[in-house]
Amino acid sequence: MTNIFFLLFGGLQGILLSMLCWRKQKGLAGLFFTSFLLLATLQIFLKVIGKTWLMDHLRGLYKISYELPFLFGPILYLFFYTYYHPKKKWRNSWLLHFMPFVFFALIRSWNIYYFHYHPEVNSWRTLVLAFHPVVGWKMWLHMSLQWISLWYYGLAAANILKSRPDRPHWHSPLIWIVLLVESLIIIVLKLMTLYYGHYADPRWLFLSLTLLIYWLSYQVLASSPLQLALPRVTPKYEKSGLHPSQIDGILQQLKDYMRKQKPFLNPELSIDQIAKALELPKHHLSQAINSGLKQNFSEFLNTYRISEAKTLLQDSKQNHLTIAAIAFEAGFKSLSHFNSTFKKVVQTPPSTFRKNRQAKIVPDLSDKKPQ
């Protein structure tokens, strides 16, 4: 009775959390996250209700529930994919991810229909189930396919996180917790099928789903991963929903991109181009630069361009280049803009800087490169 009590409260918590998430987070990521919660809630409720009642009134739903593990992997993967690619739109090809569930659900539906309208074969079916070893082998094969599907999509989701330093801290643990919990559930479902009535009811292991839902509730409410409680960074970005840890992650991703790809050498570079290359919303990137570096986008680019220009001016092998040529090489659009920006940052004109640095007369007062 205690197990049923905790399972019931876990199911109710899942419904409340899914409603809250759907209200606060629209879009595909919100859809898939809500679907994930409702799926876990459905699994819980199907174990709260007595099996006898379900077999008498909702036999089809109860039988098909054994195929629900085929849905967890694809939904989890699509949640992370759409979370980190917010501009992606729905693709009909995504329906292919759910075909294993549809295939096996149809088989179970046909099985229910056939034996309902052909009761005369029930005795033969019972004999086969009791003595034919291939049936048991098929059931374990079915379990293996559920495992393969679950772990394939789980590892694919984990692979998405590898290149996302801006990820919330709870994303990675969520993947491994779901893999472990649902792997356990798959085993429990098979044990309930093979040994029902012979051993203690293993449905208490579904309490792991209840713990998962409560853990997710804490993460959602505590760290606002789905913009459930907007952090107050500055009034300008009050509705952006970026957590300080996410800002740090975006800045690290941005600095790595600037250092390795050197896009600032393009004088026509825009924040839209960088946001597209990093697959980040433009307003998130803008907030990270403004709030994290205390610079606007133009000042941020000039930091890298001035650093590049200083490198060229100090190199005696580049003496054949004029100041104007160095300005354009560093990504500036005009010589006048380069001269004024360089003098403002370095506190000396570029021609004087070149002469003094190559002669090692005067140290650069602002001699530091972008991190």
SEFIVO-911332 format. One record per residue (C-alpha): z, x negated, y negated. Coordinates in nm, 3 decimals, padded with zeros to 5 digits, always signed. Example, Ala and Ser with C-alpha at 12.3 -4.5 7.8 and 13.67 -1.06 7.14 Angstrom:
<pt zz="+00.780" xx="-01.230" yy="+00.450"/>
<pt zz="+00.714" xx="-01.367" yy="+00.106"/>
This chain:
<pt zz="+00.000" xx="+00.000" yy="+00.000"/>
<pt zz="+00.077" xx="-00.287" yy="-00.238"/>
<pt zz="-00.268" xx="-00.434" yy="-00.175"/>
<pt zz="-00.433" xx="-00.103" yy="-00.264"/>
<pt zz="-00.227" xx="-00.089" yy="-00.583"/>
<pt zz="-00.343" xx="-00.432" yy="-00.703"/>
<pt zz="-00.703" xx="-00.363" yy="-00.599"/>
<pt zz="-00.701" xx="-00.039" yy="-00.796"/>
<pt zz="-00.571" xx="-00.206" yy="-01.110"/>
<pt zz="-00.828" xx="-00.482" yy="-01.070"/>
<pt zz="-01.104" xx="-00.221" yy="-01.057"/>
<pt zz="-00.972" xx="-00.043" yy="-01.366"/>
<pt zz="-00.947" xx="-00.373" yy="-01.551"/>
<pt zz="-01.308" xx="-00.449" yy="-01.456"/>
<pt zz="-01.426" xx="-00.119" yy="-01.602"/>
<pt zz="-01.234" xx="-00.171" yy="-01.928"/>
<pt zz="-01.357" xx="-00.529" yy="-01.965"/>
<pt zz="-01.719" xx="-00.433" yy="-01.899"/>
<pt zz="-01.699" xx="-00.157" yy="-02.162"/>
<pt zz="-01.549" xx="-00.398" yy="-02.414"/>
<pt zz="-01.809" xx="-00.667" yy="-02.349"/>
<pt zz="-02.098" xx="-00.422" yy="-02.373"/>
<pt zz="-01.975" xx="-00.290" yy="-02.707"/>
<pt zz="-01.922" xx="-00.637" yy="-02.856"/>
<pt zz="-02.220" xx="-00.823" yy="-02.709"/>
<pt zz="-02.564" xx="-00.668" yy="-02.703"/>
<pt zz="-02.879" xx="-00.825" yy="-02.564"/>
<pt zz="-02.975" xx="-00.950" yy="-02.219"/>
<pt zz="-02.676" xx="-01.182" yy="-02.181"/>
<pt zz="-02.442" xx="-00.890" yy="-02.249"/>
<pt zz="-02.636" xx="-00.674" yy="-02.004"/>
<pt zz="-02.612" xx="-00.926" yy="-01.720"/>
<pt zz="-02.247" xx="-01.009" yy="-01.787"/>
<pt zz="-02.157" xx="-00.640" yy="-01.788"/>
<pt zz="-02.359" xx="-00.590" yy="-01.469"/>
<pt zz="-02.168" xx="-00.874" yy="-01.307"/>
<pt zz="-01.834" xx="-00.714" yy="-01.395"/>
<pt zz="-01.941" xx="-00.370" yy="-01.273"/>
<pt zz="-02.069" xx="-00.520" yy="-00.950"/>
<pt zz="-01.733" xx="-00.686" yy="-00.882"/>
<pt zz="-01.558" xx="-00.361" yy="-00.977"/>
<pt zz="-01.774" xx="-00.163" yy="-00.734"/>
<pt zz="-01.686" xx="-00.403" yy="-00.452"/>
<pt zz="-01.317" xx="-00.352" yy="-00.527"/>
<pt zz="-01.331" xx="+00.028" yy="-00.541"/>
<pt zz="-01.522" xx="+00.048" yy="-00.214"/>
<pt zz="-01.226" xx="-00.125" yy="-00.049"/>
<pt zz="-00.966" xx="+00.093" yy="-00.223"/>
<pt zz="-01.117" xx="+00.413" yy="-00.086"/>
<pt zz="-01.053" xx="+00.475" yy="+00.282"/>
<pt zz="-01.335" xx="+00.380" yy="+00.516"/>
<pt zz="-01.315" xx="+00.711" yy="+00.704"/>
<pt zz="-01.366" xx="+00.913" yy="+00.386"/>
<pt zz="-01.655" xx="+00.690" yy="+00.276"/>
<pt zz="-01.827" xx="+00.719" yy="+00.613"/>
<pt zz="-01.799" xx="+01.098" yy="+00.596"/>
<pt zz="-01.901" xx="+01.148" yy="+00.232"/>
<pt zz="-02.075" xx="+00.831" yy="+00.102"/>
<pt zz="-02.205" xx="+00.667" yy="+00.417"/>
<pt zz="-02.519" xx="+00.536" yy="+00.245"/>
<pt zz="-02.334" xx="+00.370" yy="-00.042"/>
<pt zz="-02.075" xx="+00.224" yy="+00.193"/>
<pt zz="-02.337" xx="+00.070" yy="+00.421"/>
<pt zz="-02.546" xx="-00.064" yy="+00.133"/>
<pt zz="-02.232" xx="-00.222" yy="-00.017"/>
<pt zz="-02.259" xx="-00.486" yy="+00.256"/>
<pt zz="-02.571" xx="-00.611" yy="+00.074"/>
<pt zz="-02.403" xx="-00.649" yy="-00.267"/>
<pt zz="-02.349" xx="-01.027" yy="-00.221"/>
<pt zz="-02.727" xx="-01.064" yy="-00.261"/>
<pt zz="-02.686" xx="-00.947" yy="-00.623"/>
<pt zz="-02.411" xx="-01.180" yy="-00.744"/>
<pt zz="-02.619" xx="-01.497" yy="-00.745"/>
<pt zz="-02.922" xx="-01.364" yy="-00.940"/>
<pt zz="-02.708" xx="-01.176" yy="-01.194"/>
<pt zz="-02.487" xx="-01.481" yy="-01.253"/>
<pt zz="-02.792" xx="-01.706" yy="-01.299"/>
<pt zz="-02.970" xx="-01.465" yy="-01.534"/>
<pt zz="-02.655" xx="-01.429" yy="-01.742"/>
<pt zz="-02.640" xx="-01.803" yy="-01.807"/>
<pt zz="-03.016" xx="-01.828" yy="-01.855"/>
<pt zz="-03.025" xx="-01.556" yy="-02.122"/>
<pt zz="-02.699" xx="-01.679" yy="-02.280"/>
<pt zz="-02.849" xx="-02.022" yy="-02.350"/>
<pt zz="-03.199" xx="-01.888" yy="-02.425"/>
<pt zz="-03.112" xx="-01.595" yy="-02.654"/>
<pt zz="-03.471" xx="-01.557" yy="-02.775"/>
<pt zz="-03.602" xx="-01.490" yy="-02.426"/>
<pt zz="-03.717" xx="-01.134" yy="-02.362"/>
<pt zz="-03.702" xx="-00.934" yy="-02.041"/>
<pt zz="-03.959" xx="-01.034" yy="-01.782"/>
<pt zz="-04.063" xx="-00.803" yy="-01.502"/>
<pt zz="-04.091" xx="-01.110" yy="-01.279"/>
<pt zz="-03.710" xx="-01.131" yy="-01.284"/>
<pt zz="-03.706" xx="-00.830" yy="-01.054"/>
<pt zz="-03.821" xx="-01.062" yy="-00.776"/>
<pt zz="-03.473" xx="-01.216" yy="-00.775"/>
<pt zz="-03.337" xx="-00.885" yy="-00.646"/>
<pt zz="-03.588" xx="-00.834" yy="-00.367"/>
<pt zz="-03.358" xx="-00.965" yy="-00.086"/>
<pt zz="-03.104" xx="-00.698" yy="-00.181"/>
<pt zz="-03.372" xx="-00.428" yy="-00.193"/>
<pt zz="-03.518" xx="-00.539" yy="+00.141"/>
<pt zz="-03.190" xx="-00.529" yy="+00.333"/>
<pt zz="-03.073" xx="-00.213" yy="+00.154"/>
<pt zz="-03.389" xx="-00.038" yy="+00.269"/>
<pt zz="-03.328" xx="-00.153" yy="+00.625"/>
<pt zz="-02.974" xx="-00.012" yy="+00.617"/>
<pt zz="-03.100" xx="+00.312" yy="+00.461"/>
<pt zz="-03.359" xx="+00.353" yy="+00.735"/>
<pt zz="-03.094" xx="+00.275" yy="+00.995"/>
<pt zz="-02.865" xx="+00.547" yy="+00.857"/>
<pt zz="-03.149" xx="+00.801" yy="+00.838"/>
<pt zz="-03.283" xx="+00.727" yy="+01.186"/>
<pt zz="-02.954" xx="+00.751" yy="+01.370"/>
<pt zz="-02.848" xx="+01.057" yy="+01.170"/>
<pt zz="-03.154" xx="+01.254" yy="+01.281"/>
<pt zz="-03.167" xx="+01.099" yy="+01.628"/>
<pt zz="-02.810" xx="+01.130" yy="+01.756"/>
<pt zz="-02.930" xx="+01.109" yy="+02.113"/>
<pt zz="-02.981" xx="+00.733" yy="+02.078"/>
<pt zz="-02.628" xx="+00.665" yy="+01.954"/>
<pt zz="-02.496" xx="+00.599" yy="+02.302"/>
<pt zz="-02.778" xx="+00.354" yy="+02.368"/>
<pt zz="-02.709" xx="+00.186" yy="+02.032"/>
<pt zz="-02.341" xx="+00.147" yy="+02.120"/>
<pt zz="-02.435" xx="-00.015" yy="+02.450"/>
<pt zz="-02.666" xx="-00.262" yy="+02.276"/>
<pt zz="-02.405" xx="-00.354" yy="+02.017"/>
<pt zz="-02.150" xx="-00.413" yy="+02.289"/>
<pt zz="-02.352" xx="-00.627" yy="+02.527"/>
<pt zz="-02.661" xx="-00.767" yy="+02.355"/>
<pt zz="-02.585" xx="-01.113" yy="+02.209"/>
<pt zz="-02.888" xx="-01.112" yy="+01.978"/>
<pt zz="-02.726" xx="-00.845" yy="+01.759"/>
<pt zz="-02.428" xx="-01.068" yy="+01.685"/>
<pt zz="-02.663" xx="-01.358" yy="+01.623"/>
<pt zz="-02.858" xx="-01.150" yy="+01.372"/>
<pt zz="-02.540" xx="-01.061" yy="+01.188"/>
<pt zz="-02.444" xx="-01.424" yy="+01.146"/>
<pt zz="-02.798" xx="-01.501" yy="+01.033"/>
<pt zz="-02.764" xx="-01.224" yy="+00.776"/>
<pt zz="-02.440" xx="-01.383" yy="+00.652"/>
<pt zz="-02.613" xx="-01.721" yy="+00.625"/>
<pt zz="-02.890" xx="-01.570" yy="+00.413"/>
<pt zz="-02.631" xx="-01.422" yy="+00.177"/>
<pt zz="-02.464" xx="-01.759" yy="+00.149"/>
<pt zz="-02.792" xx="-01.936" yy="+00.081"/>
<pt zz="-02.884" xx="-01.686" yy="-00.189"/>
<pt zz="-02.542" xx="-01.708" yy="-00.353"/>
<pt zz="-02.525" xx="-02.088" yy="-00.360"/>
<pt zz="-02.890" xx="-02.136" yy="-00.456"/>
<pt zz="-02.849" xx="-01.928" yy="-00.771"/>
<pt zz="-02.502" xx="-02.066" yy="-00.837"/>
<pt zz="-02.629" xx="-02.425" yy="-00.833"/>
<pt zz="-02.926" xx="-02.325" yy="-01.049"/>
<pt zz="-02.682" xx="-02.182" yy="-01.304"/>
<pt zz="-02.475" xx="-02.503" yy="-01.289"/>
<pt zz="-02.792" xx="-02.701" yy="-01.356"/>
<pt zz="-02.845" xx="-02.505" yy="-01.679"/>
<pt zz="-02.502" xx="-02.615" yy="-01.802"/>
<pt zz="-02.573" xx="-02.986" yy="-01.748"/>
<pt zz="-02.787" xx="-03.007" yy="-02.061"/>
<pt zz="-02.567" xx="-02.781" yy="-02.270"/>
<pt zz="-02.283" xx="-02.972" yy="-02.438"/>
<pt zz="-02.224" xx="-02.666" yy="-02.657"/>
<pt zz="-02.115" xx="-02.455" yy="-02.360"/>
<pt zz="-01.780" xx="-02.269" yy="-02.373"/>
<pt zz="-01.516" xx="-02.435" yy="-02.159"/>
<pt zz="-01.494" xx="-02.141" yy="-01.916"/>
<pt zz="-01.861" xx="-02.131" yy="-01.813"/>
<pt zz="-01.856" xx="-02.409" yy="-01.557"/>
<pt zz="-01.534" xx="-02.293" yy="-01.382"/>
<pt zz="-01.676" xx="-01.941" yy="-01.366"/>
<pt zz="-01.967" xx="-02.055" yy="-01.150"/>
<pt zz="-01.752" xx="-02.235" yy="-00.893"/>
<pt zz="-01.489" xx="-01.961" yy="-00.884"/>
<pt zz="-01.756" xx="-01.697" yy="-00.817"/>
<pt zz="-01.914" xx="-01.912" yy="-00.545"/>
<pt zz="-01.582" xx="-01.957" yy="-00.367"/>
<pt zz="-01.464" xx="-01.597" yy="-00.408"/>
<pt zz="-01.790" xx="-01.436" yy="-00.305"/>
<pt zz="-01.834" xx="-01.676" yy="-00.012"/>
<pt zz="-01.495" xx="-01.556" yy="+00.109"/>
<pt zz="-01.598" xx="-01.193" yy="+00.058"/>
<pt zz="-01.914" xx="-01.245" yy="+00.265"/>
<pt zz="-01.701" xx="-01.369" yy="+00.556"/>
<pt zz="-01.458" xx="-01.079" yy="+00.517"/>
<pt zz="-01.740" xx="-00.824" yy="+00.526"/>
<pt zz="-01.867" xx="-00.969" yy="+00.852"/>
<pt zz="-01.520" xx="-00.973" yy="+01.006"/>
<pt zz="-01.467" xx="-00.611" yy="+00.905"/>
<pt zz="-01.795" xx="-00.521" yy="+01.076"/>
<pt zz="-01.743" xx="-00.716" yy="+01.395"/>
<pt zz="-01.373" xx="-00.667" yy="+01.455"/>
<pt zz="-01.284" xx="-00.345" yy="+01.273"/>
<pt zz="-00.983" xx="-00.183" yy="+01.436"/>
<pt zz="-00.897" xx="-00.481" yy="+01.653"/>
<pt zz="-00.714" xx="-00.701" yy="+01.404"/>
<pt zz="-00.525" xx="-00.664" yy="+01.079"/>
<pt zz="-00.736" xx="-00.522" yy="+00.798"/>
<pt zz="-00.871" xx="-00.821" yy="+00.601"/>
<pt zz="-00.948" xx="-00.614" yy="+00.290"/>
<pt zz="-00.650" xx="-00.771" yy="+00.113"/>
<pt zz="-00.873" xx="-01.076" yy="+00.066"/>
<pt zz="-01.063" xx="-00.866" yy="-00.190"/>
<pt zz="-00.765" xx="-00.934" yy="-00.414"/>
<pt zz="-00.951" xx="-01.255" yy="-00.503"/>
<pt zz="-01.197" xx="-01.034" yy="-00.696"/>
<pt zz="-00.907" xx="-00.880" yy="-00.885"/>
<pt zz="-00.782" xx="-01.226" yy="-00.979"/>
<pt zz="-01.133" xx="-01.320" yy="-01.092"/>
<pt zz="-01.154" xx="-01.015" yy="-01.319"/>
<pt zz="-00.813" xx="-01.086" yy="-01.474"/>
<pt zz="-00.908" xx="-01.450" yy="-01.527"/>
<pt zz="-01.230" xx="-01.344" yy="-01.702"/>
<pt zz="-01.034" xx="-01.100" yy="-01.916"/>
<pt zz="-00.810" xx="-01.381" yy="-02.034"/>
<pt zz="-01.106" xx="-01.610" yy="-02.110"/>
<pt zz="-01.294" xx="-01.342" yy="-02.301"/>
<pt zz="-00.998" xx="-01.241" yy="-02.514"/>
<pt zz="-00.856" xx="-01.591" yy="-02.563"/>
<pt zz="-01.164" xx="-01.798" yy="-02.641"/>
<pt zz="-01.405" xx="-01.530" yy="-02.765"/>
<pt zz="-01.697" xx="-01.657" yy="-02.554"/>
<pt zz="-01.895" xx="-01.338" yy="-02.611"/>
<pt zz="-01.809" xx="-01.295" yy="-02.979"/>
<pt zz="-01.528" xx="-01.054" yy="-02.900"/>
<pt zz="-01.312" xx="-01.203" yy="-03.176"/>
<pt zz="-01.509" xx="-01.378" yy="-03.444"/>
<pt zz="-01.361" xx="-01.711" yy="-03.558"/>
<pt zz="-01.315" xx="-01.751" yy="-03.932"/>
<pt zz="-01.502" xx="-02.073" yy="-04.006"/>
<pt zz="-01.621" xx="-02.002" yy="-04.359"/>
<pt zz="-01.713" xx="-01.675" yy="-04.529"/>
<pt zz="-02.081" xx="-01.774" yy="-04.510"/>
<pt zz="-02.072" xx="-01.790" yy="-04.131"/>
<pt zz="-01.805" xx="-01.531" yy="-04.067"/>
<pt zz="-02.030" xx="-01.331" yy="-03.832"/>
<pt zz="-02.194" xx="-01.619" yy="-03.647"/>
<pt zz="-01.937" xx="-01.627" yy="-03.367"/>
<pt zz="-01.940" xx="-02.008" yy="-03.321"/>
<pt zz="-01.619" xx="-02.161" yy="-03.191"/>
<pt zz="-01.527" xx="-02.508" yy="-03.328"/>
<pt zz="-01.582" xx="-02.657" yy="-02.982"/>
<pt zz="-01.932" xx="-02.509" yy="-02.980"/>
<pt zz="-02.002" xx="-02.666" yy="-03.321"/>
<pt zz="-01.902" xx="-03.007" yy="-03.183"/>
<pt zz="-02.130" xx="-02.955" yy="-02.885"/>
<pt zz="-02.426" xx="-02.856" yy="-03.103"/>
<pt zz="-02.375" xx="-03.159" yy="-03.330"/>
<pt zz="-02.368" xx="-03.394" yy="-03.032"/>
<pt zz="-02.686" xx="-03.238" yy="-02.897"/>
<pt zz="-02.848" xx="-03.264" yy="-03.242"/>
<pt zz="-02.749" xx="-03.629" yy="-03.292"/>
<pt zz="-02.879" xx="-03.725" yy="-02.948"/>
<pt zz="-03.209" xx="-03.558" yy="-03.031"/>
<pt zz="-03.237" xx="-03.729" yy="-03.371"/>
<pt zz="-03.155" xx="-04.070" yy="-03.223"/>
<pt zz="-03.389" xx="-04.051" yy="-02.924"/>
<pt zz="-03.685" xx="-03.853" yy="-03.063"/>
<pt zz="-03.667" xx="-03.948" yy="-03.435"/>
<pt zz="-03.817" xx="-03.619" yy="-03.556"/>
<pt zz="-03.705" xx="-03.703" yy="-03.913"/>
<pt zz="-04.006" xx="-03.935" yy="-03.942"/>
<pt zz="-04.214" xx="-03.621" yy="-03.982"/>
<pt zz="-04.210" xx="-03.538" yy="-04.357"/>
<pt zz="-04.282" xx="-03.170" yy="-04.277"/>
<pt zz="-03.986" xx="-03.134" yy="-04.040"/>
<pt zz="-03.799" xx="-02.805" yy="-04.079"/>
<pt zz="-03.477" xx="-02.668" yy="-03.939"/>
<pt zz="-03.679" xx="-02.406" yy="-03.751"/>
<pt zz="-03.862" xx="-02.680" yy="-03.561"/>
<pt zz="-03.540" xx="-02.852" yy="-03.460"/>
<pt zz="-03.377" xx="-02.523" yy="-03.359"/>
<pt zz="-03.678" xx="-02.443" yy="-03.141"/>
<pt zz="-03.675" xx="-02.790" yy="-02.981"/>
<pt zz="-03.303" xx="-02.761" yy="-02.901"/>
<pt zz="-03.336" xx="-02.393" yy="-02.800"/>
<pt zz="-03.064" xx="-02.295" yy="-03.044"/>
<pt zz="-03.046" xx="-02.009" yy="-03.297"/>
<pt zz="-03.135" xx="-02.135" yy="-03.643"/>
<pt zz="-02.817" xx="-01.997" yy="-03.801"/>
<pt zz="-02.603" xx="-02.171" yy="-03.537"/>
<pt zz="-02.770" xx="-02.503" yy="-03.611"/>
<pt zz="-02.733" xx="-02.451" yy="-03.984"/>
<pt zz="-02.365" xx="-02.365" yy="-03.945"/>
<pt zz="-02.301" xx="-02.675" yy="-03.733"/>
<pt zz="-02.454" xx="-02.902" yy="-03.999"/>
<pt zz="-02.283" xx="-02.731" yy="-04.291"/>
<pt zz="-01.941" xx="-02.684" yy="-04.134"/>
<pt zz="-01.927" xx="-02.987" yy="-03.908"/>
<pt zz="-02.090" xx="-03.251" yy="-04.132"/>
<pt zz="-02.031" xx="-03.097" yy="-04.476"/>
<pt zz="-02.402" xx="-03.142" yy="-04.554"/>
<pt zz="-02.700" xx="-02.918" yy="-04.603"/>
<pt zz="-03.010" xx="-02.968" yy="-04.390"/>
<pt zz="-03.192" xx="-03.179" yy="-04.650"/>
<pt zz="-02.895" xx="-03.413" yy="-04.692"/>
<pt zz="-02.864" xx="-03.442" yy="-04.315"/>
<pt zz="-03.230" xx="-03.548" yy="-04.279"/>
<pt zz="-03.205" xx="-03.793" yy="-04.569"/>
<pt zz="-02.916" xx="-03.968" yy="-04.394"/>
<pt zz="-03.148" xx="-04.062" yy="-04.109"/>
<pt zz="-03.446" xx="-04.136" yy="-04.332"/>
<pt zz="-03.246" xx="-04.367" yy="-04.558"/>
<pt zz="-03.111" xx="-04.547" yy="-04.251"/>
<pt zz="-03.467" xx="-04.594" yy="-04.124"/>
<pt zz="-03.584" xx="-04.718" yy="-04.466"/>
<pt zz="-03.297" xx="-04.968" yy="-04.487"/>
<pt zz="-03.393" xx="-05.109" yy="-04.148"/>
<pt zz="-03.751" xx="-05.161" yy="-04.265"/>
<pt zz="-03.648" xx="-05.309" yy="-04.601"/>
<pt zz="-03.419" xx="-05.566" yy="-04.435"/>
<pt zz="-03.685" xx="-05.677" yy="-04.187"/>
<pt zz="-03.880" xx="-05.974" yy="-04.323"/>
<pt zz="-04.161" xx="-05.891" yy="-04.079"/>
<pt zz="-04.223" xx="-05.574" yy="-04.280"/>
<pt zz="-04.269" xx="-05.753" yy="-04.614"/>
<pt zz="-04.638" xx="-05.663" yy="-04.608"/>
<pt zz="-04.537" xx="-05.300" yy="-04.655"/>
<pt zz="-04.499" xx="-05.171" yy="-05.007"/>
<pt zz="-04.198" xx="-04.963" yy="-05.110"/>
<pt zz="-04.422" xx="-04.657" yy="-05.106"/>
<pt zz="-04.540" xx="-04.733" yy="-04.752"/>
<pt zz="-04.182" xx="-04.772" yy="-04.634"/>
<pt zz="-04.092" xx="-04.442" yy="-04.797"/>
<pt zz="-04.367" xx="-04.262" yy="-04.604"/>
<pt zz="-04.284" xx="-04.451" yy="-04.283"/>
<pt zz="-03.925" xx="-04.328" yy="-04.310"/>
<pt zz="-04.034" xx="-03.966" yy="-04.348"/>
<pt zz="-04.018" xx="-03.907" yy="-04.725"/>
<pt zz="-04.289" xx="-03.698" yy="-04.887"/>
<pt zz="-04.307" xx="-03.888" yy="-05.216"/>
<pt zz="-04.214" xx="-04.224" yy="-05.362"/>
<pt zz="-04.020" xx="-04.068" yy="-05.650"/>
<pt zz="-03.805" xx="-03.863" yy="-05.414"/>
<pt zz="-03.743" xx="-04.169" yy="-05.200"/>
<pt zz="-03.642" xx="-04.384" yy="-05.498"/>
<pt zz="-03.400" xx="-04.128" yy="-05.640"/>
<pt zz="-03.244" xx="-04.047" yy="-05.302"/>
<pt zz="-03.214" xx="-04.412" yy="-05.200"/>
<pt zz="-03.050" xx="-04.512" yy="-05.528"/>
<pt zz="-02.808" xx="-04.220" yy="-05.507"/>
<pt zz="-02.700" xx="-04.306" yy="-05.151"/>
<pt zz="-02.717" xx="-04.686" yy="-05.149"/>
<pt zz="-02.634" xx="-04.732" yy="-05.522"/>
<pt zz="-02.923" xx="-04.970" yy="-05.580"/>
<pt zz="-03.304" xx="-04.930" yy="-05.603"/>
<pt zz="-03.498" xx="-04.999" yy="-05.280"/>
<pt zz="-03.682" xx="-05.300" yy="-05.427"/>
<pt zz="-03.355" xx="-05.463" yy="-05.530"/>
<pt zz="-03.200" xx="-05.377" yy="-05.194"/>
<pt zz="-03.488" xx="-05.549" yy="-05.012"/>
<pt zz="-03.461" xx="-05.864" yy="-05.223"/>
<pt zz="-03.083" xx="-05.894" yy="-05.200"/>
<pt zz="-03.049" xx="-05.806" yy="-04.832"/>
<pt zz="-03.319" xx="-06.045" yy="-04.717"/>
<pt zz="-03.161" xx="-06.317" yy="-04.929"/>
<pt zz="-02.818" xx="-06.207" yy="-04.801"/>
<pt zz="-02.686" xx="-06.200" yy="-05.156"/>
<pt zz="-02.522" xx="-05.857" yy="-05.184"/>
<pt zz="-02.378" xx="-05.646" yy="-04.900"/>
<pt zz="-02.484" xx="-05.285" yy="-04.879"/>
<pt zz="-02.197" xx="-05.067" yy="-05.011"/>
<pt zz="-02.312" xx="-04.777" yy="-04.793"/>
<pt zz="-02.422" xx="-04.976" yy="-04.489"/>
<pt zz="-02.359" xx="-04.728" yy="-04.214"/>
<pt zz="-02.601" xx="-04.557" yy="-03.980"/>
<pt zz="-02.592" xx="-04.193" yy="-03.872"/>
<pt zz="-02.378" xx="-04.145" yy="-03.563"/>
